[in-house]
Amino acid sequence: MTTKTDYNAIKELKEVYRPAQRGIVNGAEVEQISTVLEIKSRNDIELQNVRDMVVMLYSRWSEAARVKEGCVQETMELMDAMSAICCVIDQEKFNRGLEV
């Protein structure tokens, strides 16, 4: 059981998480993402729901950043973060034997 809404958890993660390196998620980042999103305590449906919400919110945030003048770097950082978060969630889904 989670202690916060998906939106609040994702918003909290957005404020504290920046990928250290593009395309690679290190152990500390996996732990941070897993802890903030409470991945281990979610059931299978909640896990898919939070993944869907991550994609929706980060896509909106990156689109908003993209339309601002000269904010390509911010857009790329948001998309990298979304990819890393989805990677951590997908790994948990895989470990549970779920379809990824």
Short mmCIF file of the C-alpha atoms (twelve columns), coordinates in Angstrom:
data_MODEL
# 
_entry.id   MODEL 
# 
loop_
_atom_site.group_PDB 
_atom_site.id 
_atom_site.type_symbol 
_atom_site.label_atom_id 
_atom_site.label_alt_id 
_atom_site.label_comp_id 
_atom_site.label_asym_id 
_atom_site.label_seq_id 
_atom_site.Cartn_x 
_atom_site.Cartn_y 
_atom_site.Cartn_z 
_atom_site.pdbx_PDB_model_num 
ATOM 1   C CA . MET A 1   0.000  0.000   0.000   1 
ATOM 2   C CA . THR A 2   1.314  3.428   -0.937  1 
ATOM 3   C CA . THR A 3   1.307  6.480   1.326   1 
ATOM 4   C CA . LYS A 4   0.818  9.171   -1.333  1 
ATOM 5   C CA . THR A 5   -0.971 9.638   -4.627  1 
ATOM 6   C CA . ASP A 6   0.797  8.797   -7.877  1 
ATOM 7   C CA . TYR A 7   0.789  12.474  -8.830  1 
ATOM 8   C CA . ASN A 8   2.354  13.578  -5.541  1 
ATOM 9   C CA . ALA A 9   4.985  10.835  -5.667  1 
ATOM 10  C CA . ILE A 10  5.949  11.695  -9.252  1 
ATOM 11  C CA . LYS A 11  6.019  15.427  -8.485  1 
ATOM 12  C CA . GLU A 12  8.261  14.721  -5.479  1 
ATOM 13  C CA . LEU A 13  10.558 12.616  -7.643  1 
ATOM 14  C CA . LYS A 14  10.729 15.339  -10.307 1 
ATOM 15  C CA . GLU A 15  11.969 17.798  -7.683  1 
ATOM 16  C CA . VAL A 16  14.791 15.572  -6.414  1 
ATOM 17  C CA . TYR A 17  15.824 13.296  -9.282  1 
ATOM 18  C CA . ARG A 18  18.175 14.145  -12.127 1 
ATOM 19  C CA . PRO A 19  19.906 11.313  -14.003 1 
ATOM 20  C CA . ALA A 20  23.646 11.358  -13.364 1 
ATOM 21  C CA . GLN A 21  24.393 10.036  -16.862 1 
ATOM 22  C CA . ARG A 22  22.314 9.727   -19.989 1 
ATOM 23  C CA . GLY A 23  21.152 6.211   -20.769 1 
ATOM 24  C CA . ILE A 24  22.452 4.639   -17.556 1 
ATOM 25  C CA . VAL A 25  20.655 4.224   -14.237 1 
ATOM 26  C CA . ASN A 26  23.040 3.539   -11.360 1 
ATOM 27  C CA . GLY A 27  22.203 1.684   -8.157  1 
ATOM 28  C CA . ALA A 28  21.660 4.831   -6.101  1 
ATOM 29  C CA . GLU A 29  19.221 6.156   -8.694  1 
ATOM 30  C CA . VAL A 30  17.316 2.861   -8.762  1 
ATOM 31  C CA . GLU A 31  17.018 3.042   -4.976  1 
ATOM 32  C CA . GLN A 32  15.894 6.686   -5.051  1 
ATOM 33  C CA . ILE A 33  13.246 6.062   -7.713  1 
ATOM 34  C CA . SER A 34  12.041 2.887   -6.013  1 
ATOM 35  C CA . THR A 35  11.781 4.582   -2.624  1 
ATOM 36  C CA . VAL A 36  9.991  7.748   -3.730  1 
ATOM 37  C CA . LEU A 37  7.516  5.861   -5.934  1 
ATOM 38  C CA . GLU A 38  7.147  3.071   -3.344  1 
ATOM 39  C CA . ILE A 39  7.569  0.515   -6.111  1 
ATOM 40  C CA . LYS A 40  7.959  -2.567  -3.910  1 
ATOM 41  C CA . SER A 41  4.700  -1.877  -2.046  1 
ATOM 42  C CA . ARG A 42  2.592  -1.525  -5.199  1 
ATOM 43  C CA . ASN A 43  0.489  -4.309  -6.634  1 
ATOM 44  C CA . ASP A 44  0.710  -5.102  -10.359 1 
ATOM 45  C CA . ILE A 45  -2.072 -2.721  -11.415 1 
ATOM 46  C CA . GLU A 46  -0.725 0.132   -9.282  1 
ATOM 47  C CA . LEU A 47  2.699  -0.426  -10.804 1 
ATOM 48  C CA . GLN A 48  1.312  -0.089  -14.335 1 
ATOM 49  C CA . ASN A 49  -0.764 2.927   -13.299 1 
ATOM 50  C CA . VAL A 50  2.223  4.799   -11.893 1 
ATOM 51  C CA . ARG A 51  4.224  4.016   -15.048 1 
ATOM 52  C CA . ASP A 52  1.430  5.380   -17.230 1 
ATOM 53  C CA . MET A 53  1.235  8.503   -15.056 1 
ATOM 54  C CA . VAL A 54  5.020  9.002   -15.294 1 
ATOM 55  C CA . VAL A 55  4.841  8.903   -19.092 1 
ATOM 56  C CA . MET A 56  1.866  11.262  -19.201 1 
ATOM 57  C CA . LEU A 57  3.268  13.847  -16.776 1 
ATOM 58  C CA . TYR A 58  6.858  13.833  -18.005 1 
ATOM 59  C CA . SER A 59  5.636  14.110  -21.610 1 
ATOM 60  C CA . ARG A 60  3.583  17.164  -20.666 1 
ATOM 61  C CA . TRP A 61  6.422  18.736  -18.712 1 
ATOM 62  C CA . SER A 62  8.930  18.136  -21.497 1 
ATOM 63  C CA . GLU A 63  6.534  19.532  -24.103 1 
ATOM 64  C CA . ALA A 64  6.025  22.653  -21.983 1 
ATOM 65  C CA . ALA A 65  9.800  23.032  -21.664 1 
ATOM 66  C CA . ARG A 66  10.276 22.490  -25.396 1 
ATOM 67  C CA . VAL A 67  8.035  25.384  -26.390 1 
ATOM 68  C CA . LYS A 68  9.990  27.793  -24.190 1 
ATOM 69  C CA . GLU A 69  12.767 29.621  -26.010 1 
ATOM 70  C CA . GLY A 70  16.120 27.881  -25.599 1 
ATOM 71  C CA . CYS A 71  15.004 25.123  -23.227 1 
ATOM 72  C CA . VAL A 72  16.221 22.126  -25.205 1 
ATOM 73  C CA . GLN A 73  18.477 21.020  -22.338 1 
ATOM 74  C CA . GLU A 74  15.569 20.991  -19.867 1 
ATOM 75  C CA . THR A 75  13.480 18.983  -22.326 1 
ATOM 76  C CA . MET A 76  16.245 16.409  -22.744 1 
ATOM 77  C CA . GLU A 77  16.748 16.126  -18.976 1 
ATOM 78  C CA . LEU A 78  13.039 15.501  -18.434 1 
ATOM 79  C CA . MET A 79  12.932 12.856  -21.156 1 
ATOM 80  C CA . ASP A 80  16.048 11.177  -19.725 1 
ATOM 81  C CA . ALA A 81  14.439 11.133  -16.279 1 
ATOM 82  C CA . MET A 82  11.231 9.645   -17.701 1 
ATOM 83  C CA . SER A 83  13.217 6.937   -19.461 1 
ATOM 84  C CA . ALA A 84  15.149 6.079   -16.296 1 
ATOM 85  C CA . ILE A 85  11.997 5.926   -14.167 1 
ATOM 86  C CA . CYS A 86  10.254 3.697   -16.712 1 
ATOM 87  C CA . CYS A 87  13.338 1.466   -16.806 1 
ATOM 88  C CA . VAL A 88  13.168 0.942   -13.028 1 
ATOM 89  C CA . ILE A 89  9.428  0.233   -13.145 1 
ATOM 90  C CA . ASP A 90  9.809  -2.102  -16.131 1 
ATOM 91  C CA . GLN A 91  12.566 -4.019  -14.341 1 
ATOM 92  C CA . GLU A 92  10.230 -4.555  -11.381 1 
ATOM 93  C CA . LYS A 93  7.471  -5.694  -13.739 1 
ATOM 94  C CA . PHE A 94  9.888  -8.113  -15.407 1 
ATOM 95  C CA . ASN A 95  11.022 -9.453  -12.024 1 
ATOM 96  C CA . ARG A 96  7.379  -10.169 -11.182 1 
ATOM 97  C CA . GLY A 97  6.882  -12.040 -14.446 1 
ATOM 98  C CA . LEU A 98  4.649  -9.351  -15.930 1 
ATOM 99  C CA . GLU A 99  4.576  -8.281  -19.551 1 
ATOM 100 C CA . VAL A 100 6.846  -5.327  -20.262 1 
# 
